[in-house]
């Protein structure tokens, strides 16, 4: 590819949102270039070779309300790869494991009073039925949950989980943002008694590969190891600088994390750059264990125990089956200023495995077949109450330039389906302007 090649659209970032944008634009006949800083496309949905198993670095699951995903799967011809599986949730609570996630489990949980159980059931029911969250939008999640569950109920079930993910940001996170997460999971059920989640055969690589293939089939290009260092408008075009050279386009869609925007696009107005810089993000060190045997029967196990600084285990192979092994993710979300962020991979793995052995005392280090630690500095935006008021418009003051990342899905949490819907929406804006 020669320098100064011109495109109708350049997409920065080959995660689900960027690839969905590129797909939507390319199938409408626009010339498209996707530039990805990583060495493979996919972003947080990218796969890697984990001891002979193709696996996503950061776990994903599909819910029954992921309608944007379903529509795209059908267009790409991969809908038949979608599988559903009954999944379970549990609590490891101060040294003891308990079932969770259905009315009988709630009733039998011994650490809540009868009134607290009733209030919890009302909260969960209300969250799944609520379509308008305006009434709680001014509240933080701790305020809302304490109002609905009582302070004791909040302290027992939520306080430590929040503190081990959001740390000093716990008091600031949005009630609406947490509520919509509860709603999404609550609506992904086979029945009142049974949660049901989905996965793609072959993992998220199935979707990423299908999107890349579809973009390239229409003449579009996806270039990896191409971090964008500068975007600026010169005369009639937007100029995009990378180690591969400089490219120009009529339109640019950026999907990279907002903390990177000010440096990448210095010509934005000072006040707008300050808005991007004010959006806090936390990082994640995502640990993966390949084990000889299962830890528990649960897909996710919440951990509330003063002896373990791990908020939970995701036993991914209890959703997507893996032959002759069991896969467990342990995500450490934290601000990158937290002392644990500086810990070595080995130290994090040792701490996480201690939580695994607490959940299953029969597990020993001889059961570990392989491990992996992946880190992202900008993995999770911190969404405050009235968070939308913090966000600059998607269409910037620079002609032809749109900017959004996962925080723009608010109040929905970041997810592949939300990425697909938002990415296609941005591409349609370009298509309308080009037509």
Protein Blocks (a to p, Z undefined) as FASTA:
>chain_A
ZZhiacfbdcehjafklmmmmmmmmmnopacddddfblbehijmbccdeehiacdfbdcd
ddfklmmlmmmmmmnopmmmpccddddddddeehiacdehifklmmmpmkbcfklmmmmm
mmmmmmmmpmbfklmmmpcfklmmmmmnojklmmmmmmmmmmmmnmmmmmmpcfklmmmm
mmmmmmmcfbfklccddddehijmlmmmmmmmmmmmnopacdehiacfbdcdehjbccdd
dfkbccddfbdcdfbdfklmmmmmmmbcfklmmmmmmpccddddddddddfbdfblcfbd
cdddfkbccfbdcdfklmmgcehiacddddddddfkbmklmpcfklmmmmmmmmmmmmmm
mbcfklpmbdcddddfblbccddehklmmpccfbacbehiacddfklmpmbdcdfklmmm
mmmmmmmmmmmmmZZ
